[in-house]
Amino acid sequence: MYAIFQTGGKQYKVSAGDVIKVEKIEALEGADVVLTDVLLVSDGEKLTVGRPHVKGAEVVAEVIEQGRGKKIIVFKKRSKKTYKKTIGHRQWLTELKIKEIKTA
């Protein structure tokens, strides 16, 4: 069984037991999070596609860790203008372990 859900403007395909990193979700470490923006659910035989979301479907996950990702360097330059700018960015991330996928 797998599901595709949306959080933080991105879509993720998950099964029970998967560990993924998503954009930060406000929750304490060890707490359970219920994700309701489920776009598709498959149980092996039956495929349910939402319009835009599957009614009654939920993905239950446990928060393993809150942290930050790798630093990304952003460099901007305009040739012949003597303009250079370097900045960095580290995205806040939440690591989730998928416990179960519920359907209606």
N, CA, C and O atoms as a Tinker XYZ file with bonds, in Angstrom:
   416  protein
     1  N      0.841000   -1.175000    0.000000    73     2
     2  CA     0.000000    0.000000    0.000000    64     1     3
     3  C      0.885000    1.236000    0.000000    63     2     4     5
     4  O      1.864000    1.303000    0.742000    81     3
     5  N      0.546000    2.206000   -0.822000    73     3     6
     6  CA     1.281000    3.461000   -0.835000    64     5     7
     7  C      0.314000    4.615000   -1.033000    63     6     8     9
     8  O     -0.833000    4.422000   -1.435000    81     7
     9  N      0.794000    5.817000   -0.743000    73     7    10
    10  CA    -0.019000    7.016000   -0.899000    64     9    11
    11  C      0.874000    8.147000   -1.390000    63    10    12    13
    12  O      2.085000    8.142000   -1.173000    81    11
    13  N      0.257000    9.110000   -2.049000    73    11    14
    14  CA     0.941000   10.336000   -2.448000    64    13    15
    15  C      0.234000   11.469000   -1.714000    63    14    16    17
    16  O     -0.976000   11.654000   -1.849000    81    15
    17  N      1.009000   12.226000   -0.934000    73    15    18
    18  CA     0.423000   13.347000   -0.196000    64    17    19
    19  C      1.224000   14.608000   -0.474000    63    18    20    21
    20  O      2.325000   14.560000   -1.023000    81    19
    21  N      0.645000   15.737000   -0.083000    73    19    22
    22  CA     1.253000   17.037000   -0.347000    64    21    23
    23  C      1.473000   17.768000    0.964000    63    22    24    25
    24  O      0.584000   17.825000    1.814000    81    23
    25  N      2.672000   18.328000    1.121000    73    23    26
    26  CA     2.986000   19.193000    2.258000    64    25    27
    27  C      4.127000   20.106000    1.861000    63    26    28    29
    28  O      5.062000   19.681000    1.181000    81    27
    29  N      4.056000   21.351000    2.279000    73    27    30
    30  CA     5.116000   22.299000    1.963000    64    29    31
    31  C      5.257000   22.590000    0.487000    63    30    32    33
    32  O      6.339000   22.961000    0.033000    81    31
    33  N      4.176000   22.430000   -0.279000    73    31    34
    34  CA     4.225000   22.704000   -1.707000    64    33    35
    35  C      4.856000   21.598000   -2.533000    63    34    36    37
    36  O      5.048000   21.767000   -3.737000    81    35
    37  N      5.185000   20.469000   -1.914000    73    35    38
    38  CA     5.798000   19.349000   -2.630000    64    37    39
    39  C      4.961000   18.091000   -2.407000    63    38    40    41
    40  O      4.198000   17.996000   -1.446000    81    39
    41  N      5.122000   17.129000   -3.315000    73    39    42
    42  CA     4.389000   15.875000   -3.210000    64    41    43
    43  C      5.354000   14.743000   -2.913000    63    42    44    45
    44  O      6.472000   14.723000   -3.427000    81    43
    45  N      4.920000   13.790000   -2.074000    73    43    46
    46  CA     5.764000   12.685000   -1.642000    64    45    47
    47  C      5.005000   11.374000   -1.795000    63    46    48    49
    48  O      3.823000   11.297000   -1.460000    81    47
    49  N      5.690000   10.328000   -2.306000    73    47    50
    50  CA     5.123000    8.991000   -2.406000    64    49    51
    51  C      5.687000    8.188000   -1.243000    63    50    52    53
    52  O      6.904000    8.055000   -1.116000    81    51
    53  N      4.811000    7.647000   -0.388000    73    51    54
    54  CA     5.256000    6.952000    0.817000    64    53    55
    55  C      4.502000    5.649000    1.022000    63    54    56    57
    56  O      3.384000    5.470000    0.537000    81    55
    57  N      5.143000    4.744000    1.754000    73    55    58
    58  CA     4.533000    3.510000    2.228000    64    57    59
    59  C      4.751000    3.464000    3.741000    63    58    60    61
    60  O      5.518000    4.261000    4.282000    81    59
    61  N      4.092000    2.550000    4.410000    73    59    62
    62  CA     4.268000    2.407000    5.851000    64    61    63
    63  C      5.708000    1.995000    6.141000    63    62    64    65
    64  O      6.236000    1.078000    5.510000    81    63
    65  N      6.343000    2.676000    7.100000    73    63    66
    66  CA     7.719000    2.375000    7.481000    64    65    67
    67  C      8.758000    3.265000    6.821000    63    66    68    69
    68  O      9.925000    3.227000    7.212000    81    67
    69  N      8.373000    4.066000    5.829000    73    67    70
    70  CA     9.324000    4.955000    5.155000    64    69    71
    71  C      9.741000    6.106000    6.068000    63    70    72    73
    72  O      8.969000    6.542000    6.922000    81    71
    73  N     10.960000    6.592000    5.882000    73    71    74
    74  CA    11.468000    7.766000    6.591000    64    73    75
    75  C     11.773000    8.823000    5.547000    63    74    76    77
    76  O     12.556000    8.578000    4.629000    81    75
    77  N     11.159000   10.009000    5.676000    73    75    78
    78  CA    11.348000   11.076000    4.699000    64    77    79
    79  C     11.622000   12.392000    5.415000    63    78    80    81
    80  O     11.327000   12.544000    6.601000    81    79
    81  N     12.188000   13.337000    4.677000    73    79    82
    82  CA    12.401000   14.688000    5.176000    64    81    83
    83  C     11.516000   15.635000    4.385000    63    82    84    85
    84  O     11.535000   15.638000    3.154000    81    83
    85  N     10.734000   16.445000    5.107000    73    83    86
    86  CA     9.824000   17.403000    4.492000    64    85    87
    87  C     10.130000   18.784000    5.061000    63    86    88    89
    88  O     10.877000   18.908000    6.032000    81    87
    89  N      9.549000   19.829000    4.453000    73    87    90
    90  CA     9.706000   21.161000    5.012000    64    89    91
    91  C      9.101000   21.191000    6.409000    63    90    92    93
    92  O      8.222000   20.391000    6.730000    81    91
    93  N      9.574000   22.114000    7.231000    73    91    94
    94  CA     9.261000   22.111000    8.664000    64    93    95
    95  C      7.767000   22.070000    8.949000    63    94    96    97
    96  O      6.974000   22.813000    8.370000    81    95
    97  N      7.413000   21.169000    9.869000    73    95    98
    98  CA     6.059000   21.040000   10.400000    64    97    99
    99  C      6.146000   21.351000   11.890000    63    98   100   101
   100  O      7.010000   20.818000   12.587000    81    99
   101  N      5.266000   22.204000   12.377000    73    99   102
   102  CA     5.282000   22.581000   13.792000    64   101   103
   103  C      4.766000   21.423000   14.643000    63   102   104   105
   104  O      3.558000   21.245000   14.799000    81   103
   105  N      5.694000   20.639000   15.191000    73   103   106
   106  CA     5.348000   19.527000   16.075000    64   105   107
   107  C      6.585000   19.161000   16.886000    63   106   108   109
   108  O      7.713000   19.392000   16.450000    81   107
   109  N      6.371000   18.595000   18.058000    73   107   110
   110  CA     7.475000   18.182000   18.912000    64   109   111
   111  C      8.016000   16.834000   18.449000    63   110   112   113
   112  O      7.302000   16.038000   17.839000    81   111
   113  N      9.303000   16.590000   18.753000    73   111   114
   114  CA     9.899000   15.305000   18.410000    64   113   115
   115  C      9.200000   14.200000   19.192000    63   114   116   117
   116  O      8.957000   14.340000   20.390000    81   115
   117  N      8.879000   13.109000   18.518000    73   115   118
   118  CA     8.171000   11.998000   19.130000    64   117   119
   119  C      6.663000   12.082000   19.003000    63   118   120   121
   120  O      5.966000   11.106000   19.281000    81   119
   121  N      6.144000   13.232000   18.586000    73   119   122
   122  CA     4.696000   13.403000   18.440000    64   121   123
   123  C      4.217000   12.820000   17.114000    63   122   124   125
   124  O      4.983000   12.698000   16.158000    81   123
   125  N      2.940000   12.465000   17.076000    73   123   126
   126  CA     2.331000   11.977000   15.840000    64   125   127
   127  C      1.739000   13.150000   15.071000    63   126   128   129
   128  O      1.198000   14.086000   15.661000    81   127
   129  N      1.848000   13.089000   13.745000    73   127   130
   130  CA     1.312000   14.110000   12.858000    64   129   131
   131  C      0.373000   13.421000   11.883000    63   130   132   133
   132  O      0.700000   12.368000   11.335000    81   131
   133  N     -0.797000   14.014000   11.667000    73   131   134
   134  CA    -1.751000   13.469000   10.701000    64   133   135
   135  C     -1.765000   14.388000    9.492000    63   134   136   137
   136  O     -2.083000   15.572000    9.603000    81   135
   137  N     -1.414000   13.827000    8.322000    73   135   138
   138  CA    -1.376000   14.585000    7.072000    64   137   139
   139  C     -2.618000   14.232000    6.270000    63   138   140   141
   140  O     -2.821000   13.072000    5.909000    81   139
   141  N     -3.456000   15.240000    5.988000    73   139   142
   142  CA    -4.751000   14.982000    5.359000    64   141   143
   143  C     -4.801000   15.338000    3.877000    63   142   144   145
   144  O     -5.781000   15.006000    3.209000    81   143
   145  N     -3.780000   16.000000    3.344000    73   143   146
   146  CA    -3.773000   16.373000    1.929000    64   145   147
   147  C     -3.285000   15.197000    1.078000    63   146   148   149
   148  O     -2.242000   15.279000    0.430000    81   147
   149  N     -4.054000   14.105000    1.090000    73   147   150
   150  CA    -3.688000   12.894000    0.360000    64   149   151
   151  C     -4.273000   12.984000   -1.050000    63   150   152   153
   152  O     -5.479000   13.162000   -1.220000    81   151
   153  N     -3.411000   12.860000   -2.053000    73   151   154
   154  CA    -3.835000   13.003000   -3.444000    64   153   155
   155  C     -4.168000   11.669000   -4.102000    63   154   156   157
   156  O     -4.995000   11.619000   -5.013000    81   155
   157  N     -3.523000   10.571000   -3.644000    73   155   158
   158  CA    -3.715000    9.261000   -4.274000    64   157   159
   159  C     -3.440000    8.180000   -3.241000    63   158   160   161
   160  O     -2.534000    8.314000   -2.418000    81   159
   161  N     -4.224000    7.109000   -3.286000    73   159   162
   162  CA    -4.013000    5.961000   -2.409000    64   161   163
   163  C     -4.131000    4.692000   -3.245000    63   162   164   165
   164  O     -5.062000    4.542000   -4.036000    81   163
   165  N     -3.175000    3.779000   -3.062000    73   163   166
   166  CA    -3.205000    2.498000   -3.753000    64   165   167
   167  C     -3.010000    1.393000   -2.718000    63   166   168   169
   168  O     -2.102000    1.458000   -1.890000    81   167
   169  N     -3.875000    0.378000   -2.774000    73   167   170
   170  CA    -3.737000   -0.755000   -1.854000    64   169   171
   171  C     -3.256000   -2.006000   -2.581000    63   170   172   173
   172  O     -3.391000   -3.108000   -2.051000    81   171
   173  N     -2.711000   -1.864000   -3.758000    73   171   174
   174  CA    -2.200000   -2.990000   -4.529000    64   173   175
   175  C     -3.136000   -3.379000   -5.658000    63   174   176   177
   176  O     -2.687000   -3.661000   -6.769000    81   175
   177  N     -4.434000   -3.398000   -5.381000    73   175   178
   178  CA    -5.420000   -3.751000   -6.399000    64   177   179
   179  C     -6.224000   -2.534000   -6.840000    63   178   180   181
   180  O     -6.479000   -2.340000   -8.029000    81   179
   181  N     -6.616000   -1.726000   -5.875000    73   179   182
   182  CA    -7.482000   -0.586000   -6.143000    64   181   183
   183  C     -6.697000    0.713000   -6.037000    63   182   184   185
   184  O     -5.951000    0.918000   -5.079000    81   183
   185  N     -6.865000    1.586000   -7.017000    73   183   186
   186  CA    -6.200000    2.883000   -7.044000    64   185   187
   187  C     -7.255000    3.965000   -6.898000    63   186   188   189
   188  O     -8.183000    4.041000   -7.704000    81   187
   189  N     -7.120000    4.806000   -5.871000    73   187   190
   190  CA    -8.075000    5.879000   -5.624000    64   189   191
   191  C     -7.381000    7.210000   -5.842000    63   190   192   193
   192  O     -6.393000    7.527000   -5.179000    81   191
   193  N     -7.908000    7.987000   -6.781000    73   191   194
   194  CA    -7.342000    9.303000   -7.097000    64   193   195
   195  C     -8.308000   10.361000   -6.611000    63   194   196   197
   196  O     -9.509000   10.269000   -6.865000    81   195
   197  N     -7.797000   11.371000   -5.909000    73   195   198
   198  CA    -8.642000   12.421000   -5.369000    64   197   199
   199  C     -8.877000   13.540000   -6.358000    63   198   200   201
   200  O     -8.159000   13.682000   -7.348000    81   199
   201  N     -9.910000   14.344000   -6.067000    73   199   202
   202  CA   -10.227000   15.505000   -6.894000    64   201   203
   203  C    -10.432000   16.709000   -6.005000    63   202   204   205
   204  O    -11.597000   17.012000   -5.750000    81   203
   205  N     -9.483000   17.413000   -5.517000    73   203   206
   206  CA    -8.048000   17.163000   -5.593000    64   205   207
   207  C     -7.541000   16.230000   -4.500000    63   206   208   209
   208  O     -6.443000   15.687000   -4.626000    81   207
   209  N     -8.323000   16.024000   -3.411000    73   207   210
   210  CA    -7.878000   15.166000   -2.312000    64   209   211
   211  C     -8.817000   13.967000   -2.167000    63   210   212   213
   212  O     -9.995000   14.039000   -2.516000    81   211
   213  N     -8.276000   12.872000   -1.649000    73   211   214
   214  CA    -9.070000   11.678000   -1.385000    64   213   215
   215  C     -9.818000   11.904000   -0.070000    63   214   216   217
   216  O     -9.199000   12.181000    0.957000    81   215
   217  N    -11.136000   11.789000   -0.101000    73   215   218
   218  CA   -11.947000   12.039000    1.098000    64   217   219
   219  C    -11.722000   10.936000    2.119000    63   218   220   221
   220  O    -11.800000    9.752000    1.791000    81   219
   221  N    -11.445000   11.324000    3.356000    73   219   222
   222  CA   -11.291000   10.378000    4.450000    64   221   223
   223  C     -9.929000    9.715000    4.535000    63   222   224   225
   224  O     -9.690000    8.931000    5.453000    81   223
   225  N     -9.034000   10.003000    3.610000    73   223   226
   226  CA    -7.707000    9.383000    3.632000    64   225   227
   227  C     -6.750000   10.230000    4.469000    63   226   228   229
   228  O     -6.784000   11.459000    4.425000    81   227
   229  N     -5.901000    9.547000    5.228000    73   227   230
   230  CA    -4.921000   10.229000    6.075000    64   229   231
   231  C     -3.626000    9.441000    6.084000    63   230   232   233
   232  O     -3.621000    8.218000    5.938000    81   231
   233  N     -2.526000   10.162000    6.258000    73   231   234
   234  CA    -1.217000    9.540000    6.469000    64   233   235
   235  C     -0.787000    9.917000    7.879000    63   234   236   237
   236  O     -0.674000   11.098000    8.204000    81   235
   237  N     -0.547000    8.912000    8.714000    73   235   238
   238  CA    -0.133000    9.136000   10.103000    64   237   239
   239  C      1.381000    8.920000   10.170000    63   238   240   241
   240  O      1.889000    7.882000    9.746000    81   239
   241  N      2.091000    9.914000   10.707000    73   239   242
   242  CA     3.547000    9.848000   10.782000    64   241   243
   243  C      4.024000   10.295000   12.151000    63   242   244   245
   244  O      3.334000   11.035000   12.851000    81   243
   245  N      5.210000    9.839000   12.525000    73   243   246
   246  CA     5.834000   10.228000   13.784000    64   245   247
   247  C      7.005000   11.143000   13.477000    63   246   248   249
   248  O      7.789000   10.868000   12.569000    81   247
   249  N      7.132000   12.238000   14.231000    73   247   250
   250  CA     8.241000   13.172000   14.046000    64   249   251
   251  C      9.474000   12.578000   14.717000    63   250   252   253
   252  O      9.488000   12.356000   15.927000    81   251
   253  N     10.513000   12.324000   13.917000    73   251   254
   254  CA    11.755000   11.773000   14.451000    64   253   255
   255  C     12.693000   12.898000   14.877000    63   254   256   257
   256  O     13.285000   12.852000   15.956000    81   255
   257  N     12.823000   13.916000   14.011000    73   255   258
   258  CA    13.804000   14.961000   14.286000    64   257   259
   259  C     13.417000   16.253000   13.584000    63   258   260   261
   260  O     12.869000   16.239000   12.482000    81   259
   261  N     13.710000   17.368000   14.243000    73   259   262
   262  CA    13.605000   18.697000   13.637000    64   261   263
   263  C     15.040000   19.188000   13.421000    63   262   264   265
   264  O     15.874000   19.083000   14.320000    81   263
   265  N     15.320000   19.715000   12.248000    73   263   266
   266  CA    16.688000   20.171000   12.002000    64   265   267
   267  C     16.778000   21.004000   10.750000    63   266   268   269
   268  O     15.774000   21.471000   10.212000    81   267
   269  N     18.013000   21.181000   10.296000    73   267   270
   270  CA    18.255000   21.979000    9.104000    64   269   271
   271  C     19.003000   21.144000    8.081000    63   270   272   273
   272  O     19.765000   20.241000    8.428000    81   271
   273  N     18.772000   21.462000    6.812000    73   271   274
   274  CA    19.418000   20.752000    5.722000    64   273   275
   275  C     20.805000   21.294000    5.430000    63   274   276   277
   276  O     21.326000   22.143000    6.154000    81   275
   277  N     21.400000   20.778000    4.340000    73   275   278
   278  CA    22.719000   21.235000    3.927000    64   277   279
   279  C     22.651000   22.676000    3.441000    63   278   280   281
   280  O     21.609000   23.134000    2.971000    81   279
   281  N     23.775000   23.391000    3.557000    73   279   282
   282  CA    23.824000   24.770000    3.101000    64   281   283
   283  C     23.892000   24.816000    1.578000    63   282   284   285
   284  O     24.655000   24.081000    0.951000    81   283
   285  N     23.085000   25.690000    1.003000    73   283   286
   286  CA    23.086000   25.917000   -0.430000    64   285   287
   287  C     23.671000   27.302000   -0.668000    63   286   288   289
   288  O     23.220000   28.283000   -0.075000    81   287
   289  N     24.670000   27.380000   -1.531000    73   287   290
   290  CA    25.311000   28.654000   -1.854000    64   289   291
   291  C     24.640000   29.250000   -3.083000    63   290   292   293
   292  O     24.493000   28.582000   -4.107000    81   291
   293  N     24.231000   30.518000   -2.973000    73   291   294
   294  CA    23.615000   31.240000   -4.078000    64   293   295
   295  C     24.578000   32.349000   -4.478000    63   294   296   297
   296  O     24.926000   33.201000   -3.660000    81   295
   297  N     25.012000   32.340000   -5.743000    73   295   298
   298  CA    25.962000   33.331000   -6.241000    64   297   299
   299  C     25.339000   34.061000   -7.415000    63   298   300   301
   300  O     24.911000   33.441000   -8.389000    81   299
   301  N     25.291000   35.395000   -7.316000    73   299   302
   302  CA    24.745000   36.217000   -8.390000    64   301   303
   303  C     25.846000   37.101000   -8.936000    63   302   304   305
   304  O     26.644000   37.652000   -8.178000    81   303
   305  N     25.890000   37.236000  -10.259000    73   303   306
   306  CA    26.902000   38.083000  -10.892000    64   305   307
   307  C     26.331000   38.667000  -12.158000    63   306   308   309
   308  O     25.646000   37.984000  -12.920000    81   307
   309  N     26.617000   39.941000  -12.379000    73   307   310
   310  CA    26.273000   40.578000  -13.638000    64   309   311
   311  C     27.574000   40.972000  -14.312000    63   310   312   313
   312  O     28.348000   41.760000  -13.767000    81   311
   313  N     27.813000   40.435000  -15.480000    73   311   314
   314  CA    29.075000   40.705000  -16.155000    64   313   315
   315  C     29.145000   42.165000  -16.599000    63   314   316   317
   316  O     28.141000   42.777000  -16.963000    81   315
   317  N     30.329000   42.683000  -16.556000    73   315   318
   318  CA    30.651000   44.057000  -16.964000    64   317   319
   319  C     30.012000   45.116000  -16.071000    63   318   320   321
   320  O     30.035000   46.296000  -16.421000    81   319
   321  N     29.453000   44.737000  -14.949000    73   319   322
   322  CA    28.816000   45.705000  -14.045000    64   321   323
   323  C     29.483000   45.732000  -12.680000    63   322   324   325
   324  O     29.084000   46.529000  -11.831000    81   323
   325  N     30.469000   44.905000  -12.440000    73   323   326
   326  CA    31.157000   44.787000  -11.163000    64   325   327
   327  C     30.155000   44.542000  -10.025000    63   326   328   329
   328  O     30.224000   45.171000   -8.968000    81   327
   329  N     29.235000   43.622000  -10.268000    73   327   330
   330  CA    28.233000   43.264000   -9.274000    64   329   331
   331  C     28.388000   41.781000   -8.970000    63   330   332   333
   332  O     28.247000   40.943000   -9.860000    81   331
   333  N     28.678000   41.457000   -7.709000    73   331   334
   334  CA    28.756000   40.077000   -7.258000    64   333   335
   335  C     28.110000   39.993000   -5.884000    63   334   336   337
   336  O     28.278000   40.882000   -5.050000    81   335
   337  N     27.379000   38.927000   -5.662000    73   335   338
   338  CA    26.719000   38.747000   -4.379000    64   337   339
   339  C     26.679000   37.259000   -4.063000    63   338   340   341
   340  O     26.242000   36.461000   -4.893000    81   339
   341  N     27.128000   36.878000   -2.879000    73   339   342
   342  CA    27.106000   35.486000   -2.436000    64   341   343
   343  C     26.315000   35.398000   -1.140000    63   342   344   345
   344  O     26.597000   36.106000   -0.173000    81   343
   345  N     25.324000   34.519000   -1.138000    73   343   346
   346  CA    24.554000   34.276000    0.081000    64   345   347
   347  C     24.358000   32.777000    0.237000    63   346   348   349
   348  O     24.508000   32.027000   -0.728000    81   347
   349  N     24.026000   32.336000    1.437000    73   347   350
   350  CA    23.768000   30.934000    1.702000    64   349   351
   351  C     22.381000   30.755000    2.289000    63   350   352   353
   352  O     21.772000   31.705000    2.783000    81   351
   353  N     21.891000   29.528000    2.229000    73   351   354
   354  CA    20.561000   29.230000    2.756000    64   353   355
   355  C     20.557000   27.807000    3.309000    63   354   356   357
   356  O     21.068000   26.883000    2.677000    81   355
   357  N     19.974000   27.645000    4.493000    73   355   358
   358  CA    19.771000   26.313000    5.078000    64   357   359
   359  C     18.286000   26.176000    5.410000    63   358   360   361
   360  O     17.751000   26.924000    6.228000    81   359
   361  N     17.635000   25.217000    4.770000    73   359   362
   362  CA    16.203000   25.011000    4.945000    64   361   363
   363  C     15.919000   24.234000    6.233000    63   362   364   365
   364  O     16.612000   23.266000    6.545000    81   363
   365  N     14.897000   24.664000    6.977000    73   363   366
   366  CA    14.434000   23.906000    8.138000    64   365   367
   367  C     13.687000   22.681000    7.641000    63   366   368   369
   368  O     12.840000   22.790000    6.756000    81   367
   369  N     13.991000   21.509000    8.201000    73   367   370
   370  CA    13.394000   20.245000    7.777000    64   369   371
   371  C     12.852000   19.471000    8.972000    63   370   372   373
   372  O     13.328000   19.617000   10.098000    81   371
   373  N     11.844000   18.644000    8.698000    73   371   374
   374  CA    11.291000   17.730000    9.682000    64   373   375
   375  C     11.432000   16.322000    9.128000    63   374   376   377
   376  O     11.010000   16.048000    8.005000    81   375
   377  N     12.025000   15.427000    9.915000    73   375   378
   378  CA    12.172000   14.032000    9.500000    64   377   379
   379  C     10.993000   13.239000   10.054000    63   378   380   381
   380  O     10.744000   13.243000   11.259000    81   379
   381  N     10.271000   12.559000    9.168000    73   379   382
   382  CA     9.072000   11.823000    9.539000    64   381   383
   383  C      9.236000   10.331000    9.262000    63   382   384   385
   384  O      9.858000    9.934000    8.276000    81   383
   385  N      8.670000    9.516000   10.141000    73   383   386
   386  CA     8.564000    8.075000    9.889000    64   385   387
   387  C      7.092000    7.763000    9.716000    63   386   388   389
   388  O      6.283000    8.020000   10.608000    81   387
   389  N      6.749000    7.208000    8.563000    73   387   390
   390  CA     5.346000    6.928000    8.238000    64   389   391
   391  C      4.889000    5.698000    9.030000    63   390   392   393
   392  O      5.469000    4.620000    8.907000    81   391
   393  N      3.842000    5.874000    9.842000    73   391   394
   394  CA     3.313000    4.777000   10.642000    64   393   395
   395  C      2.257000    3.981000    9.884000    63   394   396   397
   396  O      2.336000    2.756000    9.793000    81   395
   397  N      1.269000    4.688000    9.341000    73   395   398
   398  CA     0.201000    3.991000    8.627000    64   397   399
   399  C     -0.509000    4.913000    7.660000    63   398   400   401
   400  O     -0.434000    6.137000    7.766000    81   399
   401  N     -1.201000    4.299000    6.715000    73   399   402
   402  CA    -2.010000    5.012000    5.740000    64   401   403
   403  C     -3.448000    4.569000    5.955000    63   402   404   405
   404  O     -3.777000    3.391000    5.816000    81   403
   405  N     -4.307000    5.535000    6.300000    73   403   406
   406  CA    -5.718000    5.233000    6.573000    64   405   407
   407  C     -6.560000    5.652000    5.382000    63   406   408   409
   408  O     -6.321000    6.700000    4.781000    81   407
   409  N     -7.544000    4.836000    5.044000    73   407   410
   410  CA    -8.523000    5.192000    4.011000    64   409   411
   411  C     -9.913000    5.160000    4.631000    63   410   412   413
   412  O    -10.126000    4.571000    5.691000    81   411
   413  N    -10.837000    5.796000    3.958000    73   411   414
   414  CA   -12.213000    5.902000    4.489000    64   413   415
   415  C    -12.929000    4.571000    4.459000    63   414   416
   416  O    -14.087000    4.484000    4.867000    81   415
